[in-house]
């Protein structure tokens, strides 16, 4: 029984926060203190930033905001996520709680019940709604921004800042983030732009995480857990193992560094052969099936194996299948088959073999599966569902699985501590380690989660322990103004107000904070400079002037010695200046001062510090108003191209500028200008689909460019050449205005997309595309997004109709199924 004091506290809690109490009573678990604090902040009418580890239950606070909205007859709540898969998952969860009539889903290619009081959407959809002043924003009371640390993403992060800045002031914001080291700084910015924002940080995992290293077939603890030993101390047995094999490891490490340097085109010294100690030993690694068996015996399944390549994930599943390993019972296999057949019944029979359906199903029935971006989205969703139901026991996944999907495991296995970043192999960061291992431990099921790092050559247990001990990483803004953003801001607020708004971005907030520290350095330096000036004062004259002459003379003499190959005319001018300075120095009154060299030593300190201080001042100038200066350059380009004009002293949009308001994406300017110049008029639907694909597709680093022979024939080629020429002209214009420009068009998928829009069979298209089905679907969806925009903004009615036909031609088969 509870004590009178506890009963009194509970009664007071219920009286002060009745909604939190009612909401908590309906949850499967007692709310943790940080969840209670977040709910209390919302109930008091504040916005809130919650930063907590993966799997800690941050979304409870977002769900409480929805609960609050539903207590009023008219209030709405939007729940935003960075990925369509997350939006789909959250939509299903909320439908289970509130019913299908109350919940909607908007993800660009999916529109379900968009007028509902609870709407789940991708962040870009909300940004577009804000700029369009959508009627759906009326009665909006709460916006939940899940995975808000995506704000740091260099491609999409600006969208999060746009939403945060432009949401109506009365909307309460619930920002949910992974644990970041500068949560307070981010919270201070949110408080500045949104007002009344409480920051709640928790570093406590609801399920403790045990760290292990798998050496041969032994699971050894990473940290020494003996009584009286600090938990951060590395297991000395691991250190002894490393010392026994250190020479071999060091040799392999140097060889790896050599290969990476050569691959990146850098100079590198080839490592010497041999040199191993006589007792150096190589530790054999267990095969993947054996690792799965070991975890099964230790009751550590289900497990996620993170493998940093798609081919590695697929190969791992095949290895498990060939080993004969079966992790499921007959009853589980029947249940798996029933679920798979139900979830994939809409797939066409002729596509099943192309997609490797039967082999995939067999692997699922054995209890194993791969999970990566190359899989068909429908297949990934089935894997996620079966894993959550504890039917699939071992998933081999790339790191994309760690990005927010609700798919916890008892154990997470990391085969390697490095990955290929497109250029070379690099060690994973502490943030990545935390994100990956955060999947270990299922609340309400596991007493503890387990992270297993498999021993590999070159491993340093101290380095692994350092990664495991640092659970935070900084959140840095990637915000930059775009053309679409600029025309929307100018239309809504005018140029001056738009500049002020951009200066309130998190990017500028961080730059200004850095300026505070730099300004402090300048103030301290100025104090020292004043002291140096006083110490070098000379009764014979102005020693600062005299020392400036000496410094310039010394610099020119040094340059003259080093630059012996300069043209004769330049050397003559320099020698003439040197002689003039020598004369000035000798005639200066301070030259005859008996304490001249003492003054000169102080002067040398003065000029050295002044150079450093001037450099810091330039840094301050470069950081102050950085975002607004980029905005000014963007506006200059828009002026040059007549997207904005001056009227009665104000900057306003032209007709072309109003069209650009509704064009979103990396190539907003190129798309708008192509439409205005009519470059795509006369294209048929498959050709327009291929052109849209050229604008959205991003080829792999190792992908060979497509020659003209691979492009669709007919009018497409002429349109493509004109669009490429236009891109080059715009790129030059941007660089003239000190803007970064953009990448050339990428036609590598044009032929395959043209064939698909024309009705070609899936097997032929995937062969032409030379890519996995999941990749093709992803690019097809982005092509659809652009075609949808073209159908809405094109002034030419025929082009708009063609865009709609092209959209329907692409949205068929596995693409249509994956859009459901």
C-alpha positions in Angstrom: 0.0 0.0 0.0 1.1 3.6 -0.7 1.9 5.9 2.2 -0.4 9.0 3.0 2.3 11.2 1.6 2.4 9.3 -1.7 -1.4 9.3 -2.0 -1.4 13.1 -1.3 1.2 13.6 -4.0 -0.8 11.5 -6.5 -4.0 13.4 -5.8 -2.2 16.8 -6.2 -0.7 15.5 -9.5 -4.1 14.4 -10.8 -5.6 17.8 -9.8 -2.9 19.9 -11.4 -2.5 17.7 -14.6 -5.7 15.8 -15.1 -5.1 15.1 -18.8 -1.6 13.7 -18.1 -3.1 11.4 -15.4 -5.9 10.2 -17.7 -3.6 9.6 -20.6 -1.0 7.8 -18.4 -3.7 5.5 -17.1 -4.3 4.1 -20.6 -0.7 3.3 -21.4 0.8 -0.2 -21.2 3.7 1.0 -19.1 4.1 3.6 -16.3 5.4 6.8 -17.8 9.1 7.6 -17.2 9.9 10.9 -15.5 11.0 12.6 -18.8 7.7 11.5 -20.4 5.7 12.9 -17.5 7.7 16.2 -17.7 7.0 16.5 -21.4 3.3 15.9 -20.9 3.1 18.4 -18.1 4.8 21.0 -20.3 2.2 20.5 -23.0 -0.6 20.6 -20.5 0.6 23.9 -19.2 0.4 25.2 -22.8 4.1 25.2 -23.7 6.0 23.8 -26.7 8.5 21.1 -25.8 11.8 19.6 -27.1 12.4 16.0 -25.9 15.8 14.5 -26.5 16.2 10.9 -25.4 17.9 7.7 -26.6 16.5 5.5 -29.3 13.8 3.3 -27.9 13.3 5.4 -24.8 9.7 6.2 -25.7 9.9 9.9 -26.9 6.8 9.4 -29.1 4.6 9.1 -26.0 4.9 12.9 -25.6 3.9 13.4 -29.2 0.9 11.0 -28.7 -0.1 13.0 -25.6 -0.3 16.2 -27.8 -2.7 14.3 -30.1 -4.7 13.3 -27.0 -4.9 16.9 -25.9 -6.1 18.0 -29.4 -8.9 15.4 -29.3 -10.2 16.8 -26.0 -11.5 19.8 -28.0 -14.3 19.5 -30.6 -12.3 21.3 -33.3 -8.6 21.2 -32.6 -6.3 19.3 -35.0 -2.9 17.7 -34.6 -0.3 17.0 -37.3 2.3 14.3 -36.8 5.3 14.7 -39.2 8.1 12.2 -39.9 11.1 12.3 -42.2 10.2 9.2 -44.2 7.1 7.8 -45.8 7.7 4.4 -44.1 7.6 6.1 -40.7 4.5 8.0 -41.7 2.8 4.8 -42.8 3.7 3.0 -39.5 2.5 5.9 -37.4 -0.7 6.2 -39.4 -1.5 2.5 -38.7 -0.8 3.0 -34.9 -3.0 6.0 -34.6 -5.8 4.4 -36.6 -5.7 1.5 -34.0 -6.2 4.1 -31.2 -8.6 6.7 -32.7 -10.3 4.9 -35.6 -9.9 5.3 -39.4 -12.4 8.2 -39.6 -10.3 10.4 -37.3 -6.8 9.8 -38.8 -5.4 10.9 -42.2 -2.2 10.2 -44.1 -0.4 12.6 -46.6 2.9 11.5 -48.0 3.0 13.1 -51.5 1.9 9.9 -53.3 -0.7 8.9 -50.8 -3.7 11.0 -49.7 -6.0 9.3 -47.2 -8.6 11.3 -45.3 -6.5 14.5 -45.5 -9.2 16.5 -43.8 -9.1 14.4 -40.6 -8.4 15.9 -37.2 -5.2 13.8 -36.9 -3.0 13.8 -40.0 0.3 12.0 -40.3 2.6 13.4 -43.0 6.1 13.8 -44.2 7.7 17.1 -43.2 7.9 18.3 -46.8 4.1 18.0 -47.1 3.6 20.3 -44.1 6.1 22.8 -45.5 4.2 22.9 -48.8 0.9 23.4 -47.0 2.3 26.3 -45.0 3.5 28.1 -48.2 0.2 27.4 -49.9 -1.8 28.7 -46.9 -3.8 25.5 -47.0 -7.2 25.5 -45.4 -6.2 22.4 -43.5 -4.1 24.6 -41.2 -7.2 26.1 -39.7 -7.8 24.8 -36.2 -4.3 23.3 -36.1 -3.3 23.2 -32.4 -0.3 20.8 -32.2 2.5 19.7 -34.6 4.7 16.8 -33.6 8.0 16.7 -35.4 9.4 13.3 -35.0 13.1 12.7 -35.6 13.7 16.4 -35.6 17.5 15.9 -35.6 17.0 15.3 -39.4 17.3 19.1 -39.4 21.1 18.4 -39.8 20.6 16.5 -43.1 22.4 18.5 -45.7 19.8 17.7 -48.4 16.5 17.9 -46.6 17.3 19.6 -43.3 16.2 23.1 -44.4 12.6 21.9 -44.5 12.5 21.3 -40.8 13.7 24.9 -40.1 11.2 26.3 -42.6 8.3 24.6 -40.8 9.5 25.6 -37.3 9.9 29.2 -38.4 6.7 29.6 -40.4 4.1 27.7 -38.3 1.5 30.0 -36.9 2.5 31.3 -33.5 -0.4 29.7 -31.6 0.6 26.2 -32.7 2.4 24.2 -30.0 5.4 22.3 -31.3 6.5 18.9 -30.0 10.1 18.3 -31.2 11.3 14.7 -30.6 15.0 14.1 -31.1 17.7 11.5 -30.5 20.1 12.4 -27.7 22.2 15.3 -29.1 25.0 17.0 -27.2 23.7 20.5 -27.9 20.0 20.0 -27.0 20.0 23.1 -24.8 21.3 25.2 -27.7 18.6 23.8 -30.0 16.0 24.4 -27.3 17.2 28.0 -26.8 16.6 28.6 -30.6 13.2 27.0 -30.4 12.3 29.2 -27.5 13.5 32.3 -29.5 11.5 31.5 -32.6 8.5 29.8 -31.1 8.4 31.0 -27.5 7.6 29.1 -24.3 9.6 26.0 -25.2 10.7 23.6 -22.4 13.8 21.4 -23.0 13.7 17.9 -21.5 16.8 15.7 -21.9 17.1 12.1 -20.8 20.0 9.8 -21.3 18.5 6.9 -19.5 17.5 3.8 -21.5 14.4 2.1 -20.3 16.1 -1.2 -21.0 19.7 -1.3 -19.9 22.2 -2.2 -22.6 24.9 -4.8 -22.1 28.0 -4.4 -24.4 29.8 -7.5 -25.6 32.7 -8.4 -28.0 32.4 -11.7 -29.8 35.9 -13.3 -29.9 35.8 -16.6 -31.8 32.8 -18.2 -30.1 33.1 -16.4 -26.8 30.9 -13.5 -25.8 33.1 -11.3 -23.6 31.9 -8.2 -21.8 33.3 -5.0 -23.3 33.6 -3.4 -19.9 35.1 -4.9 -16.7 32.1 -5.6 -14.4 34.0 -6.8 -11.4 33.1 -5.2 -8.1 34.8 -2.0 -7.4 35.8 -1.5 -11.0 34.4 1.6 -12.8 31.9 0.6 -15.6 33.9 2.6 -18.1 37.0 0.4 -17.6 37.7 -1.9 -20.6 37.8 -5.6 -20.0 41.4 -6.4 -19.5 41.0 -9.8 -21.2 40.2 -8.0 -24.4 43.3 -5.8 -24.0 45.4 -9.0 -23.6 43.9 -10.5 -26.7 44.8 -7.4 -28.6 48.3 -7.4 -27.3 48.7 -11.1 -28.5 47.6 -10.2 -32.0 48.6 -6.5 -32.1 51.5 -6.8 -34.6 49.2 -8.6 -37.1 46.5 -6.0 -36.5 48.8 -3.0 -36.8 50.2 -4.4 -40.1 46.7 -4.9 -41.5 45.7 -1.4 -40.2 48.5 0.2 -42.1 47.7 -1.8 -45.2 44.1 -0.6 -45.0 45.2 3.0 -44.6 47.5 2.5 -47.7 44.6 1.1 -49.8 42.2 3.8 -48.7 44.7 6.6 -49.5 45.5 5.1 -52.9 41.7 4.8 -53.6 41.2 8.4 -52.8 44.1 9.5 -55.0 46.4 10.6 -52.1 50.1 9.8 -51.8 50.8 7.0 -49.4 53.8 5.0 -48.2 53.5 1.3 -48.9 53.7 -0.7 -45.6 56.7 -3.0 -45.1 56.1 -6.7 -45.4 56.7 -9.0 -42.5 57.7 -7.7 -39.1 55.2 -9.7 -37.1 56.1 -10.9 -33.7 56.6 -14.7 -33.5 53.7 -15.1 -31.2 51.2 -12.9 -33.2 48.1 -14.9 -33.8 45.1 -14.4 -36.1 41.7 -14.8 -34.6 39.2 -16.7 -36.8 35.8 -15.2 -37.1 32.6 -17.3 -36.8 30.6 -17.7 -39.9 27.2 -15.9 -39.8 25.1 -19.0 -39.4 27.3 -20.0 -36.4 26.9 -16.6 -34.9 23.1 -17.0 -35.2 23.3 -20.4 -33.6 25.4 -19.0 -30.7 22.8 -16.3 -30.1 20.0 -18.8 -30.3 21.7 -21.0 -27.6 22.3 -17.9 -25.4 18.6 -16.9 -25.8 19.7 -13.7 -27.5 17.3 -13.8 -30.5 15.7 -12.0 -32.1 18.7 -10.1 -33.4 19.5 -7.4 -36.0 22.8 -7.8 -37.7 24.0 -4.5 -39.1 26.0 -5.0 -42.3 27.1 -1.9 -44.1 26.3 -3.1 -47.6 23.2 -4.4 -49.4 25.2 -7.2 -51.0 26.5 -8.2 -47.6 22.9 -8.4 -46.2 21.7 -10.6 -49.1 24.7 -12.8 -48.9 24.2 -13.3 -45.2 20.6 -14.5 -45.7 21.8 -17.0 -48.4 24.6 -18.2 -46.0 22.0 -18.9 -43.3 19.8 -20.7 -45.8 22.6 -22.9 -47.3 23.7 -23.9 -43.7 20.3 -25.5 -43.2 19.6 -23.4 -40.1 15.9 -23.1 -39.3 14.7 -20.8 -36.5 11.0 -21.3 -36.7 8.5 -23.9 -35.7 5.9 -25.5 -38.1 3.2 -23.3 -36.6 5.3 -20.1 -37.1 6.0 -21.1 -40.7 2.3 -21.5 -41.4 1.6 -18.1 -39.8 4.5 -16.4 -41.8 3.2 -17.8 -45.1 -0.4 -16.6 -44.4 0.8 -13.1 -43.5 3.1 -12.9 -46.6 0.4 -14.1 -49.0 -2.1 -11.6 -47.5 0.2 -8.6 -47.7 1.5 -9.3 -51.2 -1.7 -10.6 -52.9 -1.9 -7.5 -55.1 1.5 -8.2 -56.7 1.1 -9.4 -60.3 2.1 -13.1 -60.8 4.5 -12.3 -63.6 6.5 -10.0 -61.3 6.9 -12.5 -58.4 9.7 -14.4 -60.0 11.5 -11.2 -61.0 11.3 -10.0 -57.4 12.7 -13.3 -56.1 9.5 -13.8 -54.2 9.7 -17.6 -53.7 13.3 -17.6 -52.4 12.4 -14.6 -50.2 9.4 -16.4 -48.8 11.5 -19.5 -48.0 14.0 -17.4 -46.1 11.2 -15.8 -44.1 9.8 -19.2 -43.2 13.3 -20.2 -41.9 13.2 -17.1 -39.7 15.8 -14.9 -41.6 15.5 -11.8 -43.8 17.4 -8.9 -45.3 16.3 -5.3 -44.9 17.8 -2.5 -47.1 16.8 0.2 -49.5 17.1 -2.1 -52.5 14.2 -4.2 -51.3 10.7 -3.6 -52.6 9.0 -1.4 -50.0 6.2 -4.0 -49.6 8.8 -6.6 -48.8 10.5 -4.4 -46.2 7.2 -3.7 -44.5 6.5 -7.5 -44.4 9.9 -8.1 -42.8 9.2 -5.4 -40.2 5.8 -6.8 -39.4 7.1 -10.4 -39.0 10.0 -9.2 -36.9 7.7 -7.3 -34.6 5.5 -10.4 -34.3 8.7 -12.4 -33.2 8.3 -14.6 -36.3 11.5 -13.6 -38.0 14.4 -14.1 -35.6 17.4 -12.7 -37.5 17.4 -9.7 -39.8 20.5 -8.6 -41.7 20.2 -4.9 -42.3 22.0 -1.8 -43.5 22.0 1.2 -41.2 18.8 2.7 -42.7 16.9 0.3 -40.4 18.2 2.4 -37.4 16.5 5.5 -38.6 13.3 5.6 -36.6 11.4 2.4 -37.6 9.9 0.8 -34.6 11.7 -2.5 -34.8 13.5 -3.3 -31.6 15.4 -6.5 -31.0 16.9 -8.4 -28.0 20.4 -8.2 -29.6 22.1 -6.0 -32.1 25.3 -7.3 -33.8 27.9 -5.1 -35.5 30.1 -7.2 -37.8 32.5 -4.3 -38.4 33.3 -0.9 -36.9 33.8 0.8 -40.2 31.9 1.4 -43.4 32.4 2.6 -47.0 31.3 6.2 -47.4 31.5 6.3 -51.2 35.2 7.2 -51.2 37.0 5.2 -48.6 36.4 3.0 -45.5 35.8 5.2 -42.4 35.1 4.3 -38.8 31.6 4.7 -37.6 30.9 7.7 -35.3 29.7 7.6 -31.7 26.3 8.9 -32.9 26.0 6.1 -35.5 27.1 3.5 -32.9 24.4 4.9 -30.5 21.7 4.9 -33.2 22.5 1.3 -34.2 22.8 -0.3 -30.8 19.8 1.7 -29.6 17.6 -1.0 -31.3 18.7 -3.5 -28.6 16.2 -4.2 -25.8 12.4 -4.4 -26.1 10.5 -2.6 -23.5 8.2 -4.8 -21.5 9.8 -7.9 -23.0 13.6 -7.8 -22.2 15.2 -7.2 -18.9 18.2 -5.9 -20.8 19.4 -5.4 -24.4 22.6 -6.7 -25.8 25.1 -5.0 -28.2 27.6 -7.5 -29.8 30.6 -6.3 -31.7 32.3 -9.1 -33.6 36.1 -9.1 -33.2 37.9 -8.1 -36.4 41.5 -7.5 -37.3 42.6 -4.1 -36.3 40.0 -3.7 -33.5 41.0 -1.6 -30.5 38.8 -2.4 -27.5 39.5 1.1 -26.1 38.1 2.7 -29.2 35.0 0.6 -29.1 34.6 1.5 -25.5 34.9 5.2 -26.3 32.1 4.9 -28.9 29.9 3.0 -26.4 30.5 5.6 -23.7 29.7 8.7 -25.8 26.0 8.7 -26.4 25.6 12.1 -27.9 26.5 14.0 -31.0 26.0 17.6 -32.0 23.0 18.9 -34.0 24.2 21.4 -36.6 22.0 23.2 -39.1 22.2 22.6 -42.8 19.9 25.5 -43.7 20.3 27.5 -46.9 17.8 29.6 -48.9 16.5 28.1 -52.1 14.8 29.8 -55.0 11.4 28.3 -54.1 11.9 29.5 -50.5 12.9 33.0 -51.7 9.8 33.5 -53.9 7.5 32.2 -51.2 9.0 34.5 -48.5 9.0 37.5 -50.8 5.4 36.9 -51.8 4.3 36.5 -48.1 6.5 39.0 -46.4 8.5 41.2 -48.8 12.3 41.2 -49.0 13.1 43.1 -45.8 10.9 40.9 -43.6 12.1 37.8 -45.4 15.7 38.7 -44.5 14.7 39.1 -40.9 13.0 35.7 -40.9 16.0 34.0 -42.4 18.2 35.6 -39.8 16.1 33.8 -37.2 17.1 30.4 -38.6 19.0 27.9 -36.5 21.9 28.2 -38.9 22.2 31.9 -38.1 21.6 31.3 -34.4 24.5 28.9 -34.3 26.7 31.3 -36.3 25.8 34.1 -34.0 26.6 32.0 -30.9 30.0 31.3 -32.4 30.4 35.0 -33.0 29.9 35.7 -29.3 33.0 33.6 -28.5 35.0 35.1 -31.3 34.0 38.6 -30.2 35.2 37.8 -26.7 38.6 36.8 -28.2 38.7 40.1 -30.0 37.9 42.1 -26.8 40.7 40.2 -24.9 43.1 40.8 -27.8 42.3 44.5 -27.9 43.2 44.8 -24.2 46.6 43.1 -24.9 47.2 45.2 -28.0 46.7 48.4 -26.0 49.3 47.1 -23.5 51.8 46.3 -26.3 51.3 49.8 -27.8 52.1 51.4 -24.5 55.2 49.2 -24.0 56.6 50.2 -27.4 56.0 53.9 -27.0 59.2 55.9 -27.9 60.0 59.5 -26.9 61.7 60.0 -30.2 58.6 59.5 -32.4 55.8 57.2 -33.5 57.2 53.7 -33.0 54.1 52.0 -34.4 54.7 53.8 -37.7 58.4 52.9 -37.6 57.7 49.3 -36.9 55.2 49.1 -39.7 58.0 50.3 -42.1 60.4 47.6 -40.7 57.7 44.9 -41.0 56.9 45.7 -44.7 60.6 45.9 -45.5 61.3 42.5 -43.8 58.4 40.9 -45.7 59.5 42.3 -49.1 63.1 41.2 -48.5 62.0 37.7 -47.7 59.7 37.6 -50.7 62.6 38.8 -52.9 64.8 36.0 -51.7 62.1 33.3 -52.3 60.8 34.6 -55.6 64.0 34.7 -57.6 62.2 33.5 -60.8 59.7 36.4 -60.9 59.6 38.5 -64.1 62.3 41.2 -64.3 59.9 44.1 -64.2 58.2 42.8 -61.0 61.6 42.3 -59.3 62.7 45.8 -60.3 59.5 47.3 -58.8 60.0 45.3 -55.6 63.7 46.4 -55.3 62.7 50.0 -55.8 60.2 49.7 -53.0 62.7 48.0 -50.8 65.2 50.8 -51.3 62.5 53.4 -50.6 61.6 51.7 -47.3 65.2 51.4 -46.2 65.5 55.2 -46.7 62.3 55.9 -44.8 63.5 53.6 -41.9 66.9 55.2 -41.6 65.4 58.8 -41.7 62.7 58.0 -39.1 63.4 59.6 -35.7 62.8 56.3 -33.9 65.7 54.7 -35.8 68.2 56.6 -33.6 66.5 55.6 -30.3 68.9 53.7 -28.0 66.0 51.4 -26.8 65.0 50.7 -30.4 65.3 46.9 -30.2 63.5 46.7 -26.9 60.6 48.7 -28.4 60.8 46.5 -31.5 60.3 43.3 -29.5 57.0 44.7 -28.2 56.1 45.9 -31.7 56.7 42.4 -33.0 54.2 41.0 -30.4 51.8 43.8 -31.3 51.8 43.0 -35.1 51.6 39.3 -34.6 48.5 39.6 -32.3 47.0 42.2 -34.6 47.2 39.8 -37.6 45.5 37.1 -35.5 42.8 39.6 -34.3 42.2 40.9 -37.9 41.7 37.3 -39.0 39.1 36.7 -36.2 37.3 40.0 -37.2 37.0 38.6 -40.8 35.5 35.4 -39.4 33.0 37.5 -37.5 32.1 39.5 -40.7 31.7 36.2 -42.6 29.4 34.7 -40.0 27.3 37.7 -39.3 24.3 37.7 -41.6 25.5 34.6 -43.5 22.1 33.3 -44.3 20.7 36.7 -45.3 23.7 37.3 -47.6 23.0 34.0 -49.4 19.4 35.0 -49.7 20.5 38.3 -51.3 22.5 36.4 -53.9 19.5 34.2 -54.6 17.3 37.2 -55.1 19.9 38.8 -57.5 19.6 35.6 -59.6 15.8 35.8 -59.5 16.0 39.5 -60.6 18.4 38.7 -63.4 16.0 36.0 -64.7 12.9 38.2 -64.2 11.2 36.0 -61.5 11.0 39.1 -59.3 10.8 42.8 -60.2 10.8 46.2 -58.5 7.5 48.0 -58.3 7.0 51.2 -56.4 10.1 50.5 -54.4 9.0 46.9 -53.4 10.2 43.6 -54.8 7.3 41.6 -56.1 6.9 38.3 -58.0 6.4 38.2 -61.8 4.1 35.5 -63.3 7.2 33.3 -63.6 7.9 33.8 -59.9 4.3 32.9 -59.0 4.8 29.6 -60.9 8.0 28.9 -59.1 6.2 29.2 -55.7 4.7 25.7 -56.4 7.9 24.0 -57.7 9.7 22.2 -54.9 13.0 20.3 -55.1 16.7 20.6 -55.7 16.2 21.8 -59.3 13.5 24.3 -58.7 15.1 27.0 -60.9 15.9 24.6 -63.8 12.4 23.2 -63.8 10.8 26.7 -63.7 13.0 28.0 -66.5 12.5 24.9 -68.7 8.7 25.4 -68.4 9.0 29.1 -69.2 11.1 28.5 -72.3 8.8 25.6 -73.4 11.7 23.1 -73.7 9.4 20.1 -73.0 6.4 21.0 -75.1 5.7 18.3 -77.7 7.1 15.4 -75.7 4.9 12.4 -75.3 4.1 10.9 -71.9 7.0 8.4 -71.7 9.5 11.0 -72.8 8.3 13.5 -70.3 8.6 10.8 -67.6 12.2 10.1 -68.7 13.0 13.9 -68.6 11.6 14.2 -65.1 13.7 11.2 -64.1 16.8 12.9 -65.4 16.1 15.8 -63.0 15.5 13.8 -59.9 17.9 10.8 -60.3 21.2 10.8 -58.4 23.6 8.2 -59.9 25.9 6.1 -57.7 29.5 7.2 -57.5 30.7 4.2 -59.4 28.0 4.4 -62.1 29.2 5.0 -65.7 27.6 7.9 -67.5 25.1 7.1 -70.3 26.1 8.0 -73.8 23.6 9.4 -76.2 23.0 6.0 -77.6 21.2 5.0 -74.4 18.8 7.8 -74.4 15.2 7.5 -75.7 14.9 8.4 -79.4 12.8 11.0 -81.1 12.0 14.5 -79.6 13.4 13.5 -76.2 17.0 13.9 -77.3 16.6 17.4 -78.6 14.7 18.4 -75.4 17.4 16.8 -73.3 20.2 18.7 -75.1 18.3 22.0 -74.7 17.7 21.3 -71.0 21.4 20.4 -70.5 22.5 23.6 -72.2 20.1 25.6 -70.0 21.5 23.9 -66.9 25.0 25.0 -68.0 23.9 28.6 -68.4 22.1 28.6 -65.0 25.1 27.0 -63.3 27.4 29.7 -64.7 25.0 32.4 -63.6 24.8 31.0 -60.1 28.6 30.8 -59.8 28.8 34.4 -61.0 26.7 35.3 -58.0 28.9 33.2 -55.6 26.3 30.4 -55.3 27.3 26.8 -55.4 25.4 25.7 -58.5 24.0 22.2 -59.0 25.0 18.8 -60.4 24.5 18.1 -64.2 21.5 16.2 -65.3 21.7 12.4 -64.7 20.3 10.4 -67.7 21.4 7.0 -66.4 17.9 5.9 -65.6 16.1 7.7 -68.5 15.9 4.7 -70.8 14.5 2.4 -68.2 11.9 5.0 -67.0 10.9 5.6 -70.6 10.3 1.9 -71.1 8.4 1.5 -67.8 6.1 4.5 -68.6 5.5 2.9 -72.0 4.3 -0.3 -70.4 7.4 -2.6 -70.5 7.6 -5.6 -68.3 9.3 -5.4 -64.9 12.1 -7.8 -65.7 13.2 -5.9 -68.8 13.1 -2.6 -67.0 15.2 -3.8 -64.0 17.8 -5.2 -66.4 17.9 -1.9 -68.3 18.1 0.1 -65.0 20.7 -2.3 -63.6 19.3 -1.8 -60.1 17.3 -3.5 -57.4 13.5 -3.2 -57.5 13.4 -1.1 -54.3 15.8 1.5 -55.8 13.7 1.7 -59.0 10.6 2.2 -57.0 12.2 5.0 -55.0 13.3 6.9 -58.1 9.9 6.2 -59.8 8.2 7.8 -56.8 10.4 10.9 -57.0 9.7 11.0 -60.7 6.0 10.9 -59.9 6.3 13.8 -57.4 7.9 16.0 -60.1 5.4 15.0 -62.8 2.6 15.8 -60.3 4.0 19.3 -59.8 4.3 19.8 -63.6 0.7 18.8 -64.1 -0.3 21.5 -61.7 2.0 24.4 -62.6 2.5 24.1 -66.4 0.8 27.0 -68.2 0.6 24.9 -71.4 -2.5 22.8 -71.0 -1.2 20.1 -73.4 2.0 19.8 -71.3 -0.1 19.5 -68.1 -2.2 16.7 -69.6 1.0 14.9 -70.8 2.4 15.2 -67.3 -0.7 13.6 -65.8 -0.5 10.8 -68.4 3.2 10.3 -67.7 2.4 10.1 -64.0 -0.2 7.4 -64.5 2.2 5.5 -66.8 4.9 5.4 -64.1 2.4 4.7 -61.2 1.6 1.1 -62.1 2.6 -2.4 -61.1 5.0 -2.5 -58.2 5.3 1.3 -58.1 1.5 1.7 -57.6 1.5 -1.1 -55.1 4.3 0.6 -53.1 2.3 3.8 -53.1 -0.6 2.3 -51.2 
